[in-house]
Amino acid sequence: MNNKETVLVTGGTGFVGVHCILQLLQQGYNIKTTIRNLNRKEDVIKMLKNGGIHSFEKLNFVQADLTKEDNWDEAVQNCTYVLHVASPIFLSLPKDDNEMIRPAVDGTLRVLKAAKKAGVKRVVMTSNFGAIGYSHKDPNIEITEKEWTDPNEKGLSSYNKSKVLAEKAAWAYINKEGGTMEFATINPTAIFGPALGKDLSSGFELIKNLLDGTMKAIPNLYMNVIDVRDVADLHIKAMTNPMANGQRFLALAGGKISLPEIAIFLKKNMPEITTKTSSQILPDWLVRLGGLFNPKLKNLASMLKTNRNTSNEKAKIVLGWTPIATNHEAIIESIKSMRKFGNI
């Protein structure tokens, strides 16, 4: 395939960003990607090589940071599409939520304004399930893309608050000032699947803690799962399909799975790496009690009551998208990657 169009992917060093670049290159697109420091350029190329890419003449790098104005006009110049995947990174949770919210909101608006000015046809933004489903507690009601998380929801993490407010700001901008520029969002659940390098995403850390015994007892926490390859595929389908304009799409493999279920599955199917994996379940009341003193447990406690009854039907019907990996397969691919790159 030899697509002539140019696509900007923000956040090329990230787990989702680099998989989007990989699939776009495989489909013949010209790619620009933003990275905060051009010293990371070789890291991205190495990851793409791990993914099977050997030719890089269609890939260009632009140094740009969501917190700064510099170079965004250059980044979007001559681009037909933008996949806005980048999100501000914090090594530790900020004491003030606004330290995470403001860069997310301002950075998103910075990208959208530059894209509109450059005449970009469509922007696809990576949001998350946290922007949709964290205020809906009744497990008997299915959560759809029509729902929104209340950013003032008690116990909502800084990260999820930043994602919902950034997405709300994006839709407000598109509706008031976007003109003819098209827009869609992808709202993934917990992202697993094959990593292309040794840097771990937050979901990988969860599995690593499960495997190495750091998690002495396992909270009865349910989640929805999606493979990163399916997330990237959904971004590209939302980029090109006329029906995607103005829409949000939940990205999940289907169904829900709990951490204890994952532990049991791995003990049965990968016994050689689960010798330290706990068989003890941490009672919900103890998670809530611990959350009064421990920030990580506080975040887990808020997630215990989250309704995980949700569906990927919209993406399947509107975009003809079919996930390639089940919940279990996505998690196994993550573990294979961690073994390959020496993380476990």
C-alpha positions, 0 to 999 in steps of 0.5 A, spaced: 500 500 500 502 507 498 497 512 501 500 519 499 496 522 505 500 525 511 498 523 518 501 526 525 501 522 531 503 525 537 506 522 543 511 517 538 514 514 544 508 511 547 505 504 548 499 506 543 503 512 539 508 507 537 503 502 535 499 507 531 505 509 527 507 501 526 500 500 523 500 506 519 507 505 516 505 498 514 499 501 510 503 506 506 502 513 510 507 518 510 508 519 518 510 525 522 510 524 530 512 528 536 516 527 541 518 531 547 526 530 546 529 528 539 534 524 543 528 519 543 528 518 536 532 512 536 528 509 541 522 510 537 526 507 531 528 501 535 521 499 537 519 500 530 524 495 528 522 490 533 515 491 530 518 489 523 519 496 520 525 496 516 524 502 512 523 509 515 523 514 509 516 516 510 517 517 518 519 524 520 520 527 527 518 533 530 520 536 537 514 538 541 511 538 548 504 539 550 505 544 555 509 548 550 507 552 544 513 551 540 513 547 533 506 545 533 504 549 527 510 545 524 508 538 526 501 539 523 503 542 517 501 538 510 497 533 515 491 530 512 489 527 519 492 527 526 492 522 531 492 525 538 495 520 542 500 524 547 498 525 554 502 528 559 506 524 563 507 524 571 512 519 574 508 520 581 501 523 582 501 530 583 498 533 590 494 538 586 489 535 581 490 541 576 498 539 575 495 534 571 489 537 568 491 543 566 497 540 561 492 535 559 486 540 557 491 546 554 495 541 550 489 538 547 486 545 545 493 546 543 493 541 538 486 542 535 487 549 534 494 548 530 490 542 526 484 547 524 489 552 522 493 548 518 487 545 515 487 538 517 481 534 515 480 530 521 483 529 528 482 522 532 483 523 540 485 518 545 481 519 551 479 513 555 474 509 559 475 513 565 472 519 561 465 515 560 464 510 565 466 512 572 460 515 575 455 509 573 454 504 579 448 500 577 451 493 574 445 492 571 445 498 566 450 497 560 455 503 559 455 506 552 459 512 549 453 516 550 455 516 558 460 521 561 464 521 567 462 526 572 469 530 573 467 531 580 466 524 582 468 522 589 475 518 589 476 519 581 484 519 580 487 525 577 489 522 571 481 520 569 479 527 571 484 530 566 482 525 561 474 527 562 476 534 562 481 534 556 475 530 552 470 535 554 474 541 552 476 538 545 468 537 544 467 544 546 472 547 542 470 542 536 462 544 536 464 552 537 470 553 533 472 547 529 469 549 523 469 544 518 475 540 521 472 533 523 473 529 530 472 523 533 475 520 540 477 513 542 476 511 549 480 504 551 479 500 557 485 497 560 491 496 554 495 490 554 498 486 548 505 486 545 510 492 547 515 494 542 520 496 547 522 495 555 518 501 557 512 499 561 505 502 561 501 502 567 497 496 566 504 492 565 506 494 572 499 491 574 501 484 571 508 485 573 506 486 581 501 480 580 507 475 578 513 477 582 509 477 589 509 484 590 501 484 590 501 480 597 493 479 596 489 480 590 484 485 590 477 483 587 478 488 582 474 487 575 476 491 569 475 491 561 481 489 557 484 491 550 490 489 546 494 495 543 494 492 536 486 493 536 487 500 539 491 502 534 487 499 528 481 502 531 484 509 531 486 508 524 479 506 522 476 512 526 481 516 522 478 514 515 471 512 516 466 517 514 461 515 519 466 516 525 466 523 525 463 526 531 463 520 534 466 516 541 468 509 540 469 504 546 475 500 545 475 493 549 476 486 547 469 484 550 466 482 557 470 483 564 475 480 567 478 480 575 485 480 577 483 474 581 481 470 575 487 473 571 491 470 577 488 463 576 489 463 569 496 465 569 497 459 574 494 454 570 497 456 563 504 459 565 506 456 571 513 457 570 513 464 572 507 464 577 511 461 583 510 468 587 503 469 585 499 470 591 492 466 591 490 470 597 484 475 595 484 482 599 477 483 601 473 489 599 473 492 606 480 492 607 482 495 600 477 501 602 480 501 609 487 501 606 485 507 602 484 512 608 492 511 608 495 509 602 494 513 595 494 507 591 489 503 595 485 509 595 485 509 587 483 501 587 478 502 592 474 507 588 475 502 582 471 497 586 464 500 585 465 501 578 460 498 573 464 494 568 458 492 564 460 495 557 460 493 550 464 494 543 458 494 539 458 501 536 465 500 534 464 493 530 457 496 527 459 503 525 467 502 523 467 494 521 472 493 527 473 486 530 478 485 535 484 480 534 485 479 541 481 476 547 482 479 554 487 473 556 490 473 549 492 481 550 495 479 557 499 473 555 502 478 549 504 483 555 507 477 559 511 475 553 513 482 551 516 483 559 520 476 558 523 478 551 525 485 554 527 482 561 522 486 565 520 479 569 
